[in-house]
């Protein structure tokens, strides 16, 4: 699988939070961003400054909620164990493998993963990918494989755990080829193991937007996934066809969620490329994407948030993930858009595509006046508002002796100012 103009200066966010939110799968404001494939670096080999960083680099703020790690690209490799490929971060060519296997030892990532989890984010292992070698011969083989995944990545134990002590929060099925034989048996056995675990675990999938998905559609209909990250790109039903009711089919996926999926509470995400170079087609600017997100959220109760491919692309594209999170939190569309660093594209999708003019939206929004209240409030531990610092919705600051909470992404807009970015909470004691 492949803003505001001021966002260009935001590479390292200095965000201030008082509490860490616990991940909530039932929310409709979640942002899932794939990490692991260094997608930006693959098409921009000379721009090493924007290559993929270790996963904890992307966990320093409240923007991203879920990190599917891409990919476990071979189900059965040497020693009958899987293999994983995390591009420039960890792979079989540059890192040691466990003896008798083709499974790289990426245990140096354990603390990085645990840092993200401590920040209230979930980290899952994504199986498959556009070039993945995956599949089972029969149901019994598939059911047995659940124990392998449990022991290597989740709540089990093994001497060949790729991420050492880190216990991931579930798996993602990004299946883009092959047969679905055994998938339901594998997932059912894995869910049984998860239900006996000491923490919540999640199972998601990343189907392509044509319904039903050719490679995992039958599995989606037979097993209760927690969420699906539908890839609305590289296909005729992508985001650039949002205005075409004969192409854009989120309503079909919403109907699937409510009437077909064994889990009636399954969440459906809009999957999107985070830059023009992240996919062959389907990228839309923040000013175009914001109303799409907000209209879809308002219209469909199954909407769970947005998925982006991938973290490296989002950060190189002036923190595209921030504009998406702002939209999820209800911010108005930005009036200017950032220019992606590159337009080179690589695609592995063979589904038909339709070229259309992207949906555009312009709006004039009156800045709301800050809500005023009386009384005093403790501001202990809350830092003062600073110019040049980027804040996201929910961040608290003090300003002129008062406590303020950010409504959405904000930078250089003073609390109480005309931009209306802040809610007044009271006088600090």
Secondary structure, DSSP 8 states (H G I E B T S, - for coil): ----GGGGG-SS-----SS-----TT-S-EEEE-BSS-HHHHH-TT-GGGS---GGGGGSSSS--EEEEEEEEESS-GGG--EE-BTTTB-TTTS-B-TTSS-B--GGGHHHHHHHHHTT-EEEEEEEETT-B---SSHHHHHHHHHHHHHHHSSS--TT-TTTT----EEEEEE-SS--TTHHHHHHHHHHHHHTSSS--EEEE--BSSSS-TTTHHHHHHS--SEEEEE-SSSTTSGGGTT-TTT--HHHHHHHHHHTSS-TT-EEEEEEESSGGGSSS----HHHHHHHHHHHHHH-TTEEEEEEE-HHHHHHTT-HHHHHHHHHTT----SS----S---------S-----------------------SEE--TT--B--TT-EE-TT-EEEETTEEEEESS-EES--TTSTT--EEEEEEE-
